[in-house]
């Protein structure tokens, strides 16, 4: 039996979470402040969402816009957030930081992963801003729990990133070092991208604004999520 493709939806609150699950989402990415492209939510928000749905929840670890982890004090705050979230029951996370040269900020990432172990986690779209995607993958390859890269294939979105996504999916299929984690496609993803991506072996998709036809001020729309679910599952 073939594995069901993953549909992940951004959730800001319990209302979003319930609608996303009802529409067929497999997993949620929990964030706050989409004006800053998604920051770490409050522990109380996580608790409300966890009580509302029974699908997987991945909690964003990020305190400011951009892909820098910030000051040492900011990193300390992220570590504290991990502890608080884990006490509340969180067991999946999203993170990703680069240094000023566009290389992975290994000091920060390794410190956070030490706190996360044995949780599963996604390295998010920082990979799309990396100076060298292949080098980043190889540098992160041995970190425990890393099972997913959220990527558009390009800093400019899926439209430009499809060739990279298809090439990386092929590298993963060949078992090349650093290409084991699943590619979760997101960042300007549209329904019309799906046939080419699915044909190329990509099996995980991430939507945020696309699940909200009335904009970010409105909640996730169950019917829209269901449309995505059906399109992803279409033979």
C-alpha positions as CSV (number, residue, x, y, z in Angstrom):
1,X,0.0,0.0,0.0
2,X,1.4,3.4,-0.9
3,X,2.0,6.0,1.8
4,X,-0.6,8.8,2.1
5,X,0.9,12.1,1.2
6,X,1.2,14.6,4.1
7,X,-0.8,17.8,4.2
8,X,0.4,20.3,6.8
9,X,-1.6,23.4,7.6
10,X,-0.5,26.5,9.6
11,X,-2.7,27.0,12.7
12,X,-2.8,30.1,14.8
13,X,-5.4,29.0,17.3
14,X,-7.8,26.1,18.2
15,X,-10.4,27.3,15.6
16,X,-7.9,26.9,12.8
17,X,-6.8,23.5,14.1
18,X,-10.3,22.1,14.3
19,X,-11.1,23.3,10.7
20,X,-7.8,22.0,9.4
21,X,-8.2,18.5,10.9
22,X,-11.9,18.3,9.7
23,X,-10.7,19.2,6.2
24,X,-8.2,16.4,6.1
25,X,-4.9,17.9,7.4
26,X,-2.4,15.3,8.7
27,X,-0.3,17.8,10.7
28,X,-0.4,21.4,11.9
29,X,2.4,23.9,12.2
30,X,1.7,26.1,15.2
31,X,2.8,29.7,15.0
32,X,1.8,33.2,16.0
33,X,2.4,36.6,14.2
34,X,2.2,35.8,10.5
35,X,3.3,39.4,9.8
36,X,6.7,38.2,10.9
37,X,6.3,34.9,8.9
38,X,5.4,32.9,12.0
39,X,6.9,33.0,15.5
40,X,6.8,30.8,18.6
41,X,3.2,30.7,20.0
42,X,2.3,30.9,23.6
43,X,2.3,27.7,25.7
44,X,-1.3,28.4,26.4
45,X,-2.1,28.4,22.7
46,X,-0.4,25.1,22.2
47,X,-2.3,23.6,25.1
48,X,-5.7,24.7,23.7
49,X,-4.9,23.4,20.3
50,X,-3.5,20.1,21.7
51,X,-6.8,19.7,23.6
52,X,-8.9,20.4,20.4
53,X,-7.4,18.0,17.9
54,X,-5.6,14.6,17.8
55,X,-3.3,15.1,14.7
56,X,0.4,15.9,14.9
57,X,1.4,19.4,16.0
58,X,4.8,21.0,15.1
59,X,5.6,24.1,17.2
60,X,7.6,26.9,15.6
61,X,10.8,27.9,17.5
62,X,11.5,31.5,16.3
63,X,11.4,34.8,18.1
64,X,11.9,37.3,15.3
65,X,11.4,37.8,11.6
66,X,14.3,36.5,9.4
67,X,16.6,33.6,9.9
68,X,18.9,34.8,12.6
69,X,18.5,33.3,16.0
70,X,19.2,36.7,17.5
71,X,21.2,37.5,20.7
72,X,22.4,35.0,23.2
73,X,19.5,36.1,25.4
74,X,17.1,35.3,22.5
75,X,18.6,31.8,22.3
76,X,18.2,31.3,26.0
77,X,14.5,32.3,25.6
78,X,14.1,29.7,22.9
79,X,15.6,27.1,25.1
80,X,13.1,28.1,27.8
81,X,10.3,27.9,25.3
82,X,11.3,24.3,24.4
83,X,11.2,23.3,28.1
84,X,7.8,24.8,28.7
85,X,6.3,23.3,25.5
86,X,7.7,19.9,26.3
87,X,6.2,20.0,29.8
88,X,2.9,20.8,28.2
89,X,3.2,17.8,25.9
90,X,4.8,19.1,22.7
91,X,6.8,16.5,20.9
92,X,7.4,17.9,17.4
93,X,9.0,21.2,16.5
94,X,10.1,23.5,13.6
95,X,13.3,25.6,13.6
96,X,16.1,26.8,11.3
97,X,18.8,29.5,11.7
98,X,21.5,30.8,9.5
99,X,24.6,32.9,10.3
100,X,25.4,36.2,8.5
101,X,27.1,34.3,5.7
102,X,24.1,32.1,5.0
103,X,25.6,29.0,6.6
104,X,23.6,27.0,9.2
105,X,24.0,28.4,12.7
106,X,25.2,25.2,14.1
107,X,25.8,26.5,17.6
108,X,22.2,27.5,18.0
109,X,20.7,24.6,16.1
110,X,22.7,22.0,18.0
111,X,21.8,23.6,21.4
112,X,18.1,23.5,20.6
113,X,18.3,20.0,19.2
114,X,19.9,18.9,22.5
115,X,16.9,20.2,24.3
116,X,14.5,18.6,21.8
117,X,16.0,15.1,21.7
118,X,14.2,12.7,21.0
119,X,11.5,14.9,19.4
120,X,11.1,15.0,15.6
121,X,11.6,18.4,13.9
122,X,11.5,20.3,10.7
123,X,14.3,22.6,9.4
124,X,12.2,25.3,7.9
125,X,12.6,27.7,4.9
126,X,15.9,29.0,6.1
127,X,17.3,26.4,3.7
128,X,15.9,28.5,0.8
129,X,18.2,31.4,1.9
130,X,21.2,29.2,2.5
131,X,24.5,30.0,0.7
132,X,24.8,26.3,-0.2
133,X,21.8,24.0,0.2
134,X,23.8,20.8,-0.4
135,X,26.4,21.8,2.2
136,X,23.7,22.7,4.7
137,X,22.1,19.3,4.3
138,X,25.4,17.5,4.9
139,X,26.2,19.6,8.0
140,X,22.8,18.8,9.5
141,X,22.6,15.2,8.4
142,X,23.6,13.6,11.7
143,X,21.4,15.7,14.0
144,X,18.9,13.6,15.9
145,X,15.2,14.0,15.1
146,X,15.6,15.9,11.8
147,X,13.0,14.3,9.5
148,X,11.8,17.1,7.3
149,X,12.9,20.2,5.3
150,X,10.2,22.8,4.7
151,X,11.2,24.3,1.4
152,X,10.0,26.1,-1.8
153,X,13.2,25.2,-3.6
154,X,13.9,28.9,-3.9
155,X,13.7,32.0,-1.8
156,X,11.2,33.4,-4.4
157,X,8.8,30.5,-4.0
158,X,7.7,27.3,-5.6
159,X,7.2,28.8,-9.0
160,X,11.0,29.2,-9.3
161,X,11.9,26.4,-7.0
162,X,10.3,23.4,-8.8
163,X,13.5,22.3,-10.6
164,X,15.4,22.3,-7.3
165,X,12.6,20.4,-5.6
166,X,12.5,17.7,-8.3
167,X,16.3,17.3,-8.2
168,X,16.4,17.0,-4.4
169,X,13.6,14.5,-4.5
170,X,15.5,12.4,-6.9
171,X,18.6,12.7,-4.7
172,X,16.6,11.4,-1.8
173,X,15.2,8.5,-3.9
174,X,18.8,7.6,-4.7
175,X,19.7,7.6,-1.0
176,X,22.4,10.3,-1.3
177,X,23.9,11.5,2.0
178,X,22.0,14.4,3.5
179,X,18.8,13.8,1.5
180,X,17.0,11.4,3.8
181,X,14.6,13.9,5.4
182,X,11.3,14.4,3.7
183,X,10.8,17.4,1.5
184,X,7.7,19.4,2.7
185,X,6.8,21.8,-0.1
186,X,5.6,25.2,1.0
187,X,6.0,28.8,0.1
188,X,3.7,30.1,-2.7
189,X,2.4,26.6,-3.3
190,X,-0.7,26.4,-5.5
191,X,-3.0,23.6,-6.5
192,X,-1.7,23.7,-10.1
193,X,1.8,22.8,-8.8
194,X,0.6,19.5,-7.4
195,X,0.6,17.2,-10.5
196,X,4.2,18.0,-11.4
197,X,5.4,17.7,-7.9
198,X,3.5,14.5,-7.2
199,X,4.8,13.0,-10.4
200,X,8.3,13.9,-9.3
201,X,8.0,11.9,-6.1
202,X,7.2,14.7,-3.6
203,X,4.8,13.5,-1.0
204,X,4.4,16.3,1.6
205,X,2.8,19.7,1.2
206,X,2.5,22.8,3.5
207,X,-0.1,25.6,3.2
208,X,-0.9,28.7,5.2
209,X,-2.5,31.5,3.3
210,X,-3.8,29.0,0.8
211,X,-6.0,27.6,3.5
212,X,-7.6,31.0,4.1
213,X,-9.4,32.3,1.0
214,X,-10.5,35.4,3.0
215,X,-7.0,36.3,4.2
216,X,-5.0,35.9,7.4
217,X,-7.6,37.9,9.4
218,X,-10.0,35.0,8.8
219,X,-9.7,31.4,10.1
220,X,-8.7,28.3,8.2
221,X,-11.5,27.3,5.9
222,X,-12.4,23.6,6.2
223,X,-13.7,23.3,2.7
224,X,-10.5,24.8,1.2
225,X,-8.4,22.3,3.2
226,X,-10.6,19.5,1.9
227,X,-10.0,20.7,-1.7
228,X,-6.3,20.5,-1.1
229,X,-6.7,17.0,0.5
230,X,-8.6,15.8,-2.5
231,X,-6.1,17.3,-5.0
232,X,-3.1,15.8,-3.2
233,X,-4.8,12.3,-3.1
234,X,-5.9,12.4,-6.7
235,X,-4.3,9.6,-8.8
